[in-house]
Amino acid sequence: MRKPRDYDSDMKALRERAHLLKTRKVQQLGDLVIATGADTLPVEQLAGALLVALETKDAVVLKGWNERGDAFFQSRTRRTARGNRDNARGASPDDGSAKPTGGDAGTP
């Protein structure tokens, strides 16, 4: 005979997982805002820019934004990979180049 399924614990686990995913999404969005330098903008201006982005239907504009976003992430990936490779070889972590961070180093 099969053991009855505990739907309450399954639902609790799903709720916890959904909460974790939502928290991670919010953290990643905050990291993106900081990495792009958009955290220097007033909140109203940033919200306005995001609303315009949502309302934009022009395929040429959207393609241009996609290309800039791809270039941004590729350049960050290369810098991060190069920095990790240099650090693995014993190079100083501060090689004089500015590397954006995802947050304050002193924040846990």
Beta strands, then each sheet from edge to edge (+ up, - down):
end
